[in-house]
Amino acid sequence: MKKILVPLHILLVVALLMTPLVLVRAQTSSSTQKLASTTAAEAAPDALFRTIQTLDTQLFDAYNRCDLEKFGSFMADDLEFYHDKTGLSRGRPALVEAIKNNICGKVTRELLPGTLEVYPIAGYGAVELGVHRFHHPGQETADSIGEAKFIHLWQNKDGAWKVTRVISFDHQSMSQAEKK
């Protein structure tokens, strides 16, 4: 019986001595995996940011040129547009009509550099946030130039990106913005 206990005792001591080595190896592997996944995760948001930035540029290029067909192509049929001054507008046709009647030839939009933020929405698409400035051509005074914050919810469905929700808020003239 003593002969059996001695080898078991030695195995137990060896196992206890090996445990820290196994744990160190597991932490190293785990850290390496985390580093690799962090690198991949960082690359994905950069690609997403560039995608949404490009879509924003195309969307508002159509807005500024009054290309209503192209502008409308970025919007989902069931779009909801929340505006702090004018309220809720539903549907792509209503928004395109409002742009035609109130924006075309009267207003241009500029994204303020450094304000664009993009975040992934798992299983859906992305949320875009930023600040934009609105110009009234021929009337470039502090009172005629406006700024607002915006949130766009982009859905990626079968590889096609569409805006499904817009929140446009904190509209103010440049003279009001400078007072803040």
Buried (B, 14 or more C-beta within 10 A) or exposed (E): EEEEEEEEEEEEEEEEEEEEEEEEEEEEEEEEEEEEEEEEEEEEEEEBBEBBBEBBEBBBEBBBEBBBEBBBBBBBEEBBBBBEEEEEBEBBEEBBBBBEEEBBEBBBBBBEEEBBEBEBEEEEBBBBBBBBBBBBEEEEEEEBBBBBBBBBBBBBEEEEBBBBBBBBEEBBBBEBBEEE
